[in-house]
Amino acid sequence: MSEQFNFEAFAEAQGVDFREYLSMIAAKLPKVDENSRAIQERINAIYEQYPRVMGLFDREAVSALTEAECAAVIEIASLRNQRTEIEMEAAYFRGCYDSVSYLRKAGIL
């Protein structure tokens, strides 16, 4: 992570289920991680250049695409995979943070 990430342990997140907790991690990433922000900006730029490509991803509608639009789809799929890797890394480190939090609450640390 390029900047300080404000952590809130899962046990401290009142009334939040685990999927919502992971979603919160992913939502915060573009604000604190340069790579995540750059990936999202590139995806947005592709969508702006090829609006029909957004429809393919967001509505999963069948559509005839040009060769350039197909290349855009491939690039977006790759960028989404990169973004998922960043999100998984953030979730992993969040789990490490939670472990320390649990150990502190248990009086071990």
Summary of the structure (lengths in Angstrom):
residues: 109
radius of gyration: 17.9
end to end distance: 24.7
largest distance: 61.1
contacts: 265
relative contact order: 0.16
helix: 75%
strand: 0%
